[in-house]
Amino acid sequence: MKLIFCKGCQDVFKLDTEPRTCKCGATSGRYLDDLQAEYKGLWAVPIGFLNSSLARAVKNQPESGMGEPFMAFTIPKECDTMVKKE
């Protein structure tokens, strides 16, 4: 799953086929198809996580205590599936 983090307002939002923006409006992004996405904004940082890792964490969610971790990462500035628009 691809997300955008705005360094300006600290908002994180999920991409969809319809354009979405952060709370302050400085960053935006959208999916172009099932894999390709575009984003824009001076403070935009694309992030992602492994869907299988999240699914495993949800399945193993504890009743209390520390939550189940999952794998998240920043998407590189140069990425074939995530293009920054100016």
N, C-alpha and C positions, 0 to 999 in steps of 0.2 A: 504494500500500500504506500502511496506517495502522499506526503503532507508538505505544507509550507509553514515555516516559522518566520514571523516578522520580528526582526531585532528592535524595531521601533516600539511596538505596543506589546510585545511578548506573546502575541496571539499565535495559536497553531490551528490550522484548518485543513480538512481533508479535501482533496481535489475531486471534481465531478466533471461531467461533460459540459455543464453550464459554468460559466466563469464565476469564481468565488473570490472574495477579498477578505483581508484581515479587518479587525475592528477599527483601526485608524485609517484604513483605505490606502495605505502606502504599498501594499503587496497584493498580488492577485495571481491566479493560475487556473488551469483547466486541463482535463484530458482531451486529447485530439482523437484518440481511439482507445482500445483496451490497454495499450502499452505506452504509447507516446503521449507526452504532456508538455505544456509550455507554462512559463511563469514570468512575472516581471516585478520590478521594484528594487530600489537601492538597498533595502534592508531584507530582501527575501533570501531565505536559506532553505533549499529543498532537503527534506529528511524522509526517511523511509524505515520500514521495519519488515522483517520476514513474516509473511502471513502464517507460515507453519509454526513459527516460534510463538506468535501471538495466540494461535489456536491452542497450542499445547499449554500456554500459561493460563488461558481461560479455563481449559479443562481441569487444570490443577489448582484453581483458585482456592486458597485456604479460607477457613471459616474466620480466622483471626490471625493476628501477628503480622509478620512481614509478607507483603504480596509476592506473587510469583513473578520473577523477572522474565523479560523476553528481549530479543535482539533488535536494537534500533541503531540507525547510522545516519550520518550526513551523506547526501548524494553528492558526488564530485561536481565541481564547477563545469567540467567538460564531461558530458554524458550523452550518449546517443538517444536515450529515451526521455530525457528531461532537458529541454532547451530554454535558455533564458532569452527573453525578448526585451529589447530596449525601447 
